[in-house]
C-alpha cells in the first residue's frame, strides 16, 4: 500500500486547509483510515479516523468541532477539512490505513492500529 498526503501549507490562525490522502489500493473500502500529526519535538498524536464506509468518524478532543474527516472510496482518497486553525495545529500530518480484516489489537486512536503510512504533509499555522 502506498499513501500520499498533500494539501498542507502555511495559513494564518482562523484559516482553513484541506488535506488529501491518496491510496494506491485496489479496494479502498477494505481499509479503515486515520490522520495523525507530529509537532517538532513531540510524539505523533491521533487527530481523526474514519471507518471503511465513512459511516463512523472519530476525533481527538483538540480538533473535534473544527476538523472534518471524509472519504471517497471510488477515488481511493481520504480528506481532512481543517477549519478555524490554531497555531497548536502546526505539525506534519500523516495519513494511515489498516485493512479491516486485520485483528483489532489496538484502539483506533493508537498509531499501532495502522500498518501503512504516508510520508506526511506540513501544516504551519501562524498566529
C-alpha positions in Angstrom: 0.0 0.0 0.0 1.3 3.4 -0.9 -0.2 6.6 0.6 0.4 10.1 -0.5 -0.7 13.0 1.7 -0.9 16.5 0.3 -2.6 19.8 0.8 -0.5 21.2 3.6 0.8 24.7 3.7 1.1 28.0 5.6 -2.1 29.6 6.9 -3.0 32.2 9.4 -4.8 31.4 12.6 -8.5 31.1 11.9 -7.9 29.9 8.4 -8.7 26.6 6.7 -6.9 23.9 4.8 -8.0 20.7 3.2 -5.7 17.7 3.3 -6.0 14.8 0.9 -4.6 11.3 1.2 -4.5 9.2 -2.0 -4.2 5.5 -1.6 -2.8 3.0 -4.1 -5.1 0.1 -3.2 -7.5 -2.0 -5.3 -10.4 -1.6 -3.0 -10.2 1.4 -0.6 -13.4 0.3 1.1 -11.5 -2.6 2.7 -9.4 -0.1 4.8 -10.1 2.0 7.8 -8.1 5.2 7.8 -6.9 7.9 10.1 -4.9 11.1 10.4 -2.1 11.7 12.8 0.2 14.6 13.3 3.5 15.3 14.9 4.8 18.7 16.1 8.5 19.3 16.4 9.9 17.6 19.5 6.6 16.0 20.2 5.3 12.5 19.8 2.9 11.6 17.0 -0.7 12.1 18.1 -4.0 11.0 16.8 -6.2 13.5 15.0 -9.1 11.8 13.3 -10.2 8.5 12.0 -12.9 7.1 9.6 -14.4 3.7 9.1 -14.3 1.8 5.8 -17.7 3.1 4.7 -17.3 6.6 6.1 -20.3 6.0 8.3 -18.3 6.3 11.5 -15.8 9.0 12.3 -13.8 9.9 15.4 -11.8 12.8 16.5 -9.3 13.9 19.2 -10.7 16.4 21.7 -8.4 19.1 20.4 -9.8 19.1 16.9 -13.4 18.0 17.5 -15.8 20.6 16.0 -13.1 22.2 13.9 -11.9 19.3 11.7 -14.0 17.0 9.4 -12.8 13.7 8.0 -14.3 12.2 5.0 -13.5 9.7 2.2 -14.3 8.9 -1.4 -13.8 5.2 -1.9 -14.3 5.4 -5.6 -11.3 7.8 -5.7 -9.4 5.9 -3.0 -8.9 9.1 -1.2 -9.4 10.4 2.3 -9.8 14.0 3.2 -9.3 16.2 6.3 -11.1 19.6 6.2 -9.5 21.8 8.8 -11.3 25.0 9.8 -10.5 27.6 12.5 -6.9 26.5 12.6 -4.8 27.4 15.6 -1.0 27.7 16.0 -1.1 24.5 18.1 -2.3 22.6 15.0 1.1 23.1 13.4 2.9 19.9 12.6 3.4 17.2 10.0 0.2 15.4 9.2 0.3 11.8 8.3 -2.4 9.5 6.9 -2.5 5.9 7.8 -4.6 2.9 6.9 -5.3 -0.6 8.2 -7.1 -3.4 6.4 -10.5 -4.2 8.1 -9.7 -7.9 8.1 -6.7 -7.3 10.4 -7.1 -8.3 14.0 -8.1 -5.2 16.1 -5.5 -5.4 18.8 -5.2 -1.7 19.4 -7.8 1.0 19.7 -8.5 3.1 16.6 -6.7 6.2 18.1 -3.5 4.3 18.6 -0.9 4.6 15.9 -0.1 0.9 16.3 -3.6 0.1 14.9 -2.4 1.2 11.4 0.1 -0.7 9.3 0.6 1.6 6.4 1.6 5.2 6.5 2.1 8.1 4.1 5.1 10.4 4.0 3.3 13.4 5.7 2.5 16.9 4.7 3.5 20.0 6.6 0.9 22.3 8.1 2.0 25.6 9.6 -0.4 27.9 11.4 0.9 31.4 12.1 -0.5 33.5 15.0 
